[in-house]
Amino acid sequence: MTKADHGPARHERPVIDEAALAAARDAERLLDAARAGGATTWEEYLSPVPGQLRDAGLFELRRVAQRARAAYGPRASIRDALPTELTEPFLADLDRLIKALARDSMER
């Protein structure tokens, strides 16, 4: 694949990179809480997320963020199993990341 297939490198989009790294830190805290609280379903769901948010390129990052955002679903929500002081910052950072990705794709 060529660079055009992947778009610019993340470091060339500092707003996106910063939002993704903030969400990764939040995901780590949620993962720790899920492990400590025995929330195995959420532990399994969250386990790949921090690394993906840290390492994914711009093209893949949208998919990763949307999948992580799906944890706030109407039926099974991460909010029901983990503390609000952890779930809400993660949601805010995911939304910030998704908006930054959308803004970036519109500018290209």
C-alpha positions in Angstrom: 0.0 0.0 0.0 1.1 3.5 -0.6 1.1 6.4 1.8 -2.0 7.8 0.0 -3.8 4.6 1.1 -3.1 5.4 4.8 -3.1 9.1 4.7 -0.7 11.3 6.7 1.2 10.0 9.7 -0.4 10.5 13.1 2.4 12.8 14.3 1.4 15.1 11.4 -2.0 15.5 13.0 -1.2 16.5 16.6 -4.8 17.1 17.6 -5.8 13.6 16.5 -2.7 12.0 18.1 -3.3 13.9 21.4 -6.9 12.8 21.5 -6.1 9.2 20.7 -3.4 9.1 23.4 -5.7 10.6 26.0 -8.3 8.0 25.2 -5.7 5.3 25.4 -4.8 6.5 29.0 -8.5 6.4 29.9 -8.9 2.9 28.4 -6.0 1.7 30.5 -7.7 3.0 33.7 -10.9 1.4 32.7 -9.2 -1.9 31.9 -7.5 -1.8 35.4 -10.9 -1.2 37.0 -12.5 -4.0 35.0 -9.8 -6.4 36.1 -10.0 -5.3 39.7 -13.8 -5.5 39.8 -14.0 -8.9 38.0 -15.9 -7.4 35.0 -14.5 -10.0 32.7 -16.7 -9.1 29.7 -15.4 -5.5 29.8 -11.9 -6.7 30.5 -12.0 -8.7 27.3 -13.6 -5.9 25.4 -11.2 -3.3 26.5 -7.9 -5.3 26.5 -6.9 -4.5 23.0 -8.2 -0.9 23.0 -5.3 1.0 24.7 -2.7 -0.4 22.4 -4.8 0.1 19.4 -5.5 3.8 20.3 -1.8 4.3 20.8 -0.5 2.5 17.7 -3.2 2.7 15.0 -2.7 4.8 11.9 -5.2 7.5 11.0 -7.1 5.1 8.6 -7.6 2.4 11.3 -8.0 4.8 14.2 -11.5 5.7 13.1 -12.6 2.1 13.3 -10.9 1.6 16.7 -12.6 4.7 18.1 -16.0 3.7 16.9 -15.7 0.2 18.3 -14.6 1.6 21.6 -17.5 4.1 21.5 -19.9 1.1 21.1 -19.2 0.2 24.7 -21.8 2.9 25.6 -24.6 1.0 23.9 -28.3 1.1 24.9 -28.4 -2.6 26.0 -25.0 -3.3 27.6 -23.2 -0.2 28.6 -19.8 0.1 30.2 -21.4 2.7 32.4 -23.4 -0.1 34.2 -20.3 -2.0 35.2 -17.5 0.6 35.8 -17.3 3.8 37.8 -18.6 7.0 36.3 -15.3 8.9 37.1 -13.6 6.5 34.6 -16.3 6.0 32.0 -17.2 9.6 31.3 -13.6 10.9 30.6 -13.2 8.0 28.2 -16.4 8.8 26.4 -15.4 12.5 26.2 -12.0 11.7 24.8 -13.4 9.2 22.3 -15.9 11.8 21.1 -13.2 14.4 20.8 -11.1 11.9 18.8 -14.0 11.0 16.5 -14.7 14.7 15.8 -11.1 15.4 15.1 -10.9 12.6 12.7 -14.1 13.8 10.9 -12.8 17.3 10.7 -9.5 16.1 9.3 -11.2 14.0 6.6 -13.3 16.9 5.6 -10.2 19.1 5.2 -8.5 16.7 2.9 
